[in-house]
């Protein structure tokens, strides 16, 4: 299965699994700025809520470097997307550029995901999600009414990969 086919299949799966629950209703977030500020204490401060493209709005943190790497360190970022007035997705992205430090990158992502899940849903991160983050494997689960997915994208270069933790 090609990278694009896998990505499309995961996107469709996420849409089907989580389409019934909007983040603002599930999380009680009234303003996008509230969602953008959820990870501030984890040093993942986003830029302001803005038009990203057409009807898609969002806020994105700069990538936070995790340790060192040659040529690049592993890094973590926080994304919030939605419409002008409504948040539809919260996402953490770990880029593993340095495979020798992958374990510490996965640990940083797990810690951030635990904080995000607690703040966004009021519940704990499901054990299956924590295990998937640690192992770098895909999974879907729920925390309260919110859907959580872990996705992995191996880069075509073979030099690294991304792990996404998505709350919808």
PAMAR-268929 format. One record per residue (C-alpha): x, y, z; residue number from 1; residue in three letters. Coordinates in steps of 0.2 Angstrom, whole numbers, plus 5000, padded with zeros to 4 digits. Layout:
REM PAMAR-268929
{east:X | north:Y | up:Z | num:NUM | residu:ala}
...
END
This chain:
REM PAMAR-268929
{east:5000 | north:5000 | up:5000 | num:1 | residu:unk}
{east:5007 | north:5017 | up:4995 | num:2 | residu:unk}
{east:5010 | north:5031 | up:5007 | num:3 | residu:unk}
{east:4996 | north:5042 | up:5000 | num:4 | residu:unk}
{east:4984 | north:5027 | up:5000 | num:5 | residu:unk}
{east:4988 | north:5023 | up:5018 | num:6 | residu:unk}
{east:4986 | north:5042 | up:5023 | num:7 | residu:unk}
{east:4969 | north:5043 | up:5013 | num:8 | residu:unk}
{east:4963 | north:5027 | up:5022 | num:9 | residu:unk}
{east:4968 | north:5033 | up:5039 | num:10 | residu:unk}
{east:4959 | north:5050 | up:5035 | num:11 | residu:unk}
{east:4943 | north:5041 | up:5030 | num:12 | residu:unk}
{east:4944 | north:5030 | up:5045 | num:13 | residu:unk}
{east:4946 | north:5045 | up:5057 | num:14 | residu:unk}
{east:4932 | north:5054 | up:5049 | num:15 | residu:unk}
{east:4920 | north:5039 | up:5051 | num:16 | residu:unk}
{east:4925 | north:5036 | up:5068 | num:17 | residu:unk}
{east:4925 | north:5053 | up:5075 | num:18 | residu:unk}
{east:4912 | north:5063 | up:5064 | num:19 | residu:unk}
{east:4898 | north:5062 | up:5077 | num:20 | residu:unk}
{east:4908 | north:5072 | up:5090 | num:21 | residu:unk}
{east:4914 | north:5090 | up:5088 | num:22 | residu:unk}
{east:4928 | north:5095 | up:5099 | num:23 | residu:unk}
{east:4920 | north:5111 | up:5106 | num:24 | residu:unk}
{east:4904 | north:5102 | up:5111 | num:25 | residu:unk}
{east:4914 | north:5087 | up:5119 | num:26 | residu:unk}
{east:4927 | north:5098 | up:5127 | num:27 | residu:unk}
{east:4917 | north:5113 | up:5131 | num:28 | residu:unk}
{east:4929 | north:5125 | up:5122 | num:29 | residu:unk}
{east:4919 | north:5140 | up:5117 | num:30 | residu:unk}
{east:4934 | north:5150 | up:5109 | num:31 | residu:unk}
{east:4947 | north:5143 | up:5098 | num:32 | residu:unk}
{east:4960 | north:5153 | up:5108 | num:33 | residu:unk}
{east:4956 | north:5142 | up:5123 | num:34 | residu:unk}
{east:4961 | north:5127 | up:5113 | num:35 | residu:unk}
{east:4976 | north:5136 | up:5106 | num:36 | residu:unk}
{east:4982 | north:5139 | up:5124 | num:37 | residu:unk}
{east:4980 | north:5121 | up:5131 | num:38 | residu:unk}
{east:4998 | north:5116 | up:5129 | num:39 | residu:unk}
{east:5006 | north:5133 | up:5134 | num:40 | residu:unk}
{east:5013 | north:5125 | up:5150 | num:41 | residu:unk}
{east:5022 | north:5111 | up:5140 | num:42 | residu:unk}
{east:5031 | north:5125 | up:5130 | num:43 | residu:unk}
{east:5020 | north:5122 | up:5115 | num:44 | residu:unk}
{east:5013 | north:5140 | up:5113 | num:45 | residu:unk}
{east:5004 | north:5142 | up:5097 | num:46 | residu:unk}
{east:5003 | north:5157 | up:5086 | num:47 | residu:unk}
{east:4986 | north:5166 | up:5085 | num:48 | residu:unk}
{east:4970 | north:5158 | up:5077 | num:49 | residu:unk}
{east:4970 | north:5163 | up:5059 | num:50 | residu:unk}
{east:4964 | north:5158 | up:5041 | num:51 | residu:unk}
{east:4976 | north:5144 | up:5035 | num:52 | residu:unk}
{east:4967 | north:5141 | up:5018 | num:53 | residu:unk}
{east:4950 | north:5145 | up:5013 | num:54 | residu:unk}
{east:4938 | north:5139 | up:5026 | num:55 | residu:unk}
{east:4951 | north:5131 | up:5037 | num:56 | residu:unk}
{east:4957 | north:5140 | up:5052 | num:57 | residu:unk}
{east:4970 | north:5135 | up:5065 | num:58 | residu:unk}
{east:4984 | north:5139 | up:5077 | num:59 | residu:unk}
{east:5001 | north:5130 | up:5077 | num:60 | residu:unk}
{east:5016 | north:5130 | up:5089 | num:61 | residu:unk}
{east:5034 | north:5131 | up:5083 | num:62 | residu:unk}
{east:5042 | north:5114 | up:5084 | num:63 | residu:unk}
{east:5050 | north:5111 | up:5101 | num:64 | residu:unk}
{east:5067 | north:5102 | up:5099 | num:65 | residu:unk}
{east:5069 | north:5087 | up:5110 | num:66 | residu:unk}
{east:5088 | north:5084 | up:5113 | num:67 | residu:unk}
{east:5100 | north:5084 | up:5099 | num:68 | residu:unk}
{east:5102 | north:5076 | up:5083 | num:69 | residu:unk}
{east:5113 | north:5076 | up:5067 | num:70 | residu:unk}
{east:5107 | north:5084 | up:5056 | num:71 | residu:unk}
{east:5091 | north:5087 | up:5065 | num:72 | residu:unk}
{east:5084 | north:5084 | up:5083 | num:73 | residu:unk}
{east:5068 | north:5075 | up:5086 | num:74 | residu:unk}
{east:5054 | north:5088 | up:5088 | num:75 | residu:unk}
{east:5036 | north:5090 | up:5094 | num:76 | residu:unk}
{east:5023 | north:5102 | up:5089 | num:77 | residu:unk}
{east:5004 | north:5106 | up:5093 | num:78 | residu:unk}
{east:4991 | north:5110 | up:5080 | num:79 | residu:unk}
{east:4973 | north:5116 | up:5082 | num:80 | residu:unk}
{east:4962 | north:5117 | up:5067 | num:81 | residu:unk}
{east:4944 | north:5120 | up:5063 | num:82 | residu:unk}
{east:4932 | north:5133 | up:5056 | num:83 | residu:unk}
{east:4932 | north:5152 | up:5059 | num:84 | residu:unk}
{east:4922 | north:5150 | up:5075 | num:85 | residu:unk}
{east:4924 | north:5131 | up:5080 | num:86 | residu:unk}
{east:4938 | north:5119 | up:5084 | num:87 | residu:unk}
{east:4937 | north:5102 | up:5076 | num:88 | residu:unk}
{east:4954 | north:5094 | up:5079 | num:89 | residu:unk}
{east:4968 | north:5095 | up:5092 | num:90 | residu:unk}
{east:4984 | north:5086 | up:5086 | num:91 | residu:unk}
{east:5002 | north:5083 | up:5093 | num:92 | residu:unk}
{east:5015 | north:5078 | up:5080 | num:93 | residu:unk}
{east:5032 | north:5070 | up:5084 | num:94 | residu:unk}
{east:5045 | north:5071 | up:5071 | num:95 | residu:unk}
{east:5058 | north:5057 | up:5073 | num:96 | residu:unk}
{east:5073 | north:5064 | up:5064 | num:97 | residu:unk}
{east:5086 | north:5055 | up:5075 | num:98 | residu:unk}
{east:5081 | north:5036 | up:5077 | num:99 | residu:unk}
{east:5094 | north:5033 | up:5090 | num:100 | residu:unk}
{east:5084 | north:5045 | up:5102 | num:101 | residu:unk}
{east:5067 | north:5039 | up:5097 | num:102 | residu:unk}
{east:5063 | north:5032 | up:5114 | num:103 | residu:unk}
{east:5065 | north:5049 | up:5122 | num:104 | residu:unk}
{east:5055 | north:5057 | up:5108 | num:105 | residu:unk}
{east:5041 | north:5044 | up:5111 | num:106 | residu:unk}
{east:5041 | north:5048 | up:5130 | num:107 | residu:unk}
{east:5040 | north:5067 | up:5127 | num:108 | residu:unk}
{east:5025 | north:5064 | up:5115 | num:109 | residu:unk}
{east:5017 | north:5052 | up:5128 | num:110 | residu:unk}
{east:5019 | north:5065 | up:5142 | num:111 | residu:unk}
{east:5011 | north:5079 | up:5131 | num:112 | residu:unk}
{east:4997 | north:5068 | up:5125 | num:113 | residu:unk}
{east:4993 | north:5064 | up:5144 | num:114 | residu:unk}
{east:4992 | north:5083 | up:5147 | num:115 | residu:unk}
{east:4982 | north:5087 | up:5132 | num:116 | residu:unk}
{east:4969 | north:5073 | up:5135 | num:117 | residu:unk}
{east:4967 | north:5078 | up:5153 | num:118 | residu:unk}
{east:4965 | north:5096 | up:5148 | num:119 | residu:unk}
{east:4954 | north:5093 | up:5133 | num:120 | residu:unk}
{east:4943 | north:5079 | up:5139 | num:121 | residu:unk}
{east:4944 | north:5079 | up:5158 | num:122 | residu:unk}
{east:4949 | north:5061 | up:5157 | num:123 | residu:unk}
{east:4965 | north:5051 | up:5157 | num:124 | residu:unk}
{east:4973 | north:5045 | up:5141 | num:125 | residu:unk}
{east:4967 | north:5028 | up:5137 | num:126 | residu:unk}
{east:4981 | north:5014 | up:5141 | num:127 | residu:unk}
{east:4979 | north:5008 | up:5123 | num:128 | residu:unk}
{east:4984 | north:5025 | up:5117 | num:129 | residu:unk}
{east:4999 | north:5027 | up:5128 | num:130 | residu:unk}
{east:5005 | north:5009 | up:5123 | num:131 | residu:unk}
{east:5003 | north:5014 | up:5105 | num:132 | residu:unk}
{east:5013 | north:5030 | up:5107 | num:133 | residu:unk}
{east:5027 | north:5021 | up:5116 | num:134 | residu:unk}
{east:5027 | north:5007 | up:5102 | num:135 | residu:unk}
{east:5025 | north:5019 | up:5088 | num:136 | residu:unk}
{east:5010 | north:5010 | up:5082 | num:137 | residu:unk}
{east:4993 | north:5016 | up:5076 | num:138 | residu:unk}
{east:4977 | north:5014 | up:5087 | num:139 | residu:unk}
{east:4960 | north:5022 | up:5089 | num:140 | residu:unk}
{east:4951 | north:5024 | up:5106 | num:141 | residu:unk}
{east:4940 | north:5036 | up:5116 | num:142 | residu:unk}
{east:4942 | north:5047 | up:5131 | num:143 | residu:unk}
{east:4924 | north:5051 | up:5136 | num:144 | residu:unk}
{east:4915 | north:5057 | up:5120 | num:145 | residu:unk}
{east:4932 | north:5062 | up:5112 | num:146 | residu:unk}
{east:4940 | north:5051 | up:5099 | num:147 | residu:unk}
{east:4959 | north:5049 | up:5100 | num:148 | residu:unk}
{east:4969 | north:5042 | up:5086 | num:149 | residu:unk}
{east:4988 | north:5038 | up:5085 | num:150 | residu:unk}
{east:4994 | north:5038 | up:5067 | num:151 | residu:unk}
{east:5012 | north:5034 | up:5061 | num:152 | residu:unk}
{east:5019 | north:5040 | up:5044 | num:153 | residu:unk}
{east:5036 | north:5033 | up:5039 | num:154 | residu:unk}
{east:5045 | north:5045 | up:5027 | num:155 | residu:unk}
{east:5049 | north:5039 | up:5010 | num:156 | residu:unk}
{east:5067 | north:5043 | up:5013 | num:157 | residu:unk}
{east:5068 | north:5029 | up:5027 | num:158 | residu:unk}
{east:5077 | north:5042 | up:5038 | num:159 | residu:unk}
{east:5063 | north:5045 | up:5050 | num:160 | residu:unk}
{east:5044 | north:5045 | up:5054 | num:161 | residu:unk}
{east:5030 | north:5055 | up:5062 | num:162 | residu:unk}
{east:5018 | north:5050 | up:5075 | num:163 | residu:unk}
{east:5002 | north:5060 | up:5076 | num:164 | residu:unk}
{east:4991 | north:5060 | up:5091 | num:165 | residu:unk}
{east:4974 | north:5067 | up:5086 | num:166 | residu:unk}
{east:4959 | north:5072 | up:5097 | num:167 | residu:unk}
{east:4942 | north:5075 | up:5088 | num:168 | residu:unk}
END
